[in-house]
Amino acid sequence: MTEPLSPWESFYVIVGSSAGALTGLQFVVIALIAEAEAAASMLEVRAFGTPTVVHFCAVLFISAVLSAPWHALSNAGLVLGACGVAGIVYVIVVIRHARRQTGYSPDAEDWFWYFALPLIGYASLVAAGILLEQHPTTCLPVIGATALLLMFVGIHNAWDTVTYIAVQRRKEQEKRTKER
């Protein structure tokens, strides 16, 4: 009953391992933020830092679900659909955090990468989870693309955070130099 999952095994081993490693890397990013003495409130971290870890963990979870020895695709679909619903709810909470924080004003690119793309990914996961048992040959590529989307969103957002902090730190150093 779960034969359609077999060809995807290597894909999810690679993607899941990558998501796990990138989750650890995000901890390094947060440490850099702390070391850079960046003035970030918890709302900013919740809006822009924590979601990156959550997206990486979602990819790891998707990979684990589709690598598990299911007796029926419907069970895997149910778990993936629930993960997608949880992801949608989480992105809505993150949007609230982004609107309440005052340390950074998100631009259009931020809204696209931090909020729109994850919403699309989690909505796709819900749909694919619901339809997995009836249409596995269509849904499995959608789930794989969703896992990659969330991983690339996480990579982009981690990079965006690091470059923002680097630029801000340089501006602050230049400002201190001019004040002396």
N, C-alpha and C positions, 0 to 999 in steps of 0.2 A: 504493500500500500504506500510505502514511502520511497519507492524506487526513483521517482523524479529527483530526490535530494542527493542521490549518490554522485552524479557528475559535478555537483556543487561543493563537494567536500573540501577539495584543495583551495577553492576560492575562499571559503569561509575560514579555513585555517590561516591563510595569508592575511585576509582582511581583519579577522579577529585578533591575530597576533600584532598586527600594525596598530590597531586601535588600542590595545593594551599598552604598547610601548609609547604611543602618543599621549595616552592618559598620564603616564609618568613624566613625560616631557612637559606637560602643562603644569605639573607641580614645580618644575624648574622655572617656568615662566612666572608663576606666582611668587616664587622666591626672588626672582629678579625685580619684580615690582616692589617687594618689601625692601630689598637692598638698595634700590634706586631712590628710596624714600619718596616715592610718588604719593601724592596726596590723593589717595583713593578711599572713598567710603565703602562700607559694606554693601550699600545699594549698587555702587558701581561694579564691585566684584560680582555681586549676584546677577547683574544685568549683562556683564561682558566677559567675566572670567569663568564663573561656575558653569554656565551653559556649554562652554567648550568641553569641559570634562564630562558633562552629562551626555553630549552628543557622541563623544568617543566611547563612553560606557554603553550607550544605546547600540552602537555598532558592535561592540564586544558581545552584548546580550543577543543581538540578532544572529551573530555568528554562532554563539553557543546554542541557541534555540534550533537553528537549522543543521547543526552538527549532532544534536541529541538523537538517540534511537527511538523515534516516535513510532507508535503502532498505527497511527492514522494521521494523515495530513491535516485533518480538521483540528486536531489538538494543537499542532504547531501554528496553524492559522489563528486559532483563538488567542494563543499567547502573543503572537505578533500583533494582532489587532489590538489587544489590551495595551501592549507596549506603545503602539501608535497613538491610542487615545491618551495615555499618560503623557506622551511627548507633546501632544497638542495642548493639553492643560498646562504643562510646564512652560511651553513657549508663551502662552497667554500671561502666566505669572511673571515671566521674564520681561515681557513688554511693560507690565505694570511697574516693575523695578526700574526699567530704563526711563520711564516717564517721570518717576518720582525722584531719581537721583539728579543732582545739580552740578556735579563735577565735570560732566562732559555732555555735549549736545550732539546726539547721533545725526549724521547726515544721511542722504538717500542711500549711499552704498552700505552704510551700517544697517539701515532698516532692511535692506535686501539680504545681506549675508547673515546677520544675527537673528532676524525674525522671519522674513518671508520664506527663504529657502528651507529652514528647519520646519516651518509649518507645512510646506509642500511635501517635504520628506515624510513627516509623521502622518499626514493625511494619506499619502500613497501607501504607507505601511498598513494603515487601517483597511483601506480598500483591498490591497493584496492579501491581507490576512483573512478577510471575509470570503474572498473568492478563491483562495488557495486550493481547496479540495476539488472544486469544480473545474478550475482552469490552471493547473500547475505550470504548464508550459508557458503561459503568459505571465503568471504571477511571480514565478521564481526570478526571471530577469528584472522585474520591477523591484522586488525585494533587494536583489543584488545592487541595482542602481541606487536604491534608497540608502543602503549601507555605505556605498561609495560617496553619495552626496553628503551624508552626515559627516563622514570622515573628512572630505575635502572642505566642508564648512568649518569643521574644527581646526584643520590645518590653516586655513585662511585666517580665521579669527585669532588663533594663537600668534601667527605671524603679525597680524595687524596690531595686536596688543604689544608685542615686543618692539616693533618699529615705532609705534606711538610713544612708548616710554623712552626709547632711545632719543627720539627727536625732542620730546619734552625735557628730558634730562639735559640735553645739550643747550636748549634755550635757557633753562634755569641757570646753568653754569655760565653762559655768556652774559646773562643779566647780572649775576653776582660779580663777574669780572668788571663789568662796566660801572657798577655801583662803587667799586673800590677806588 
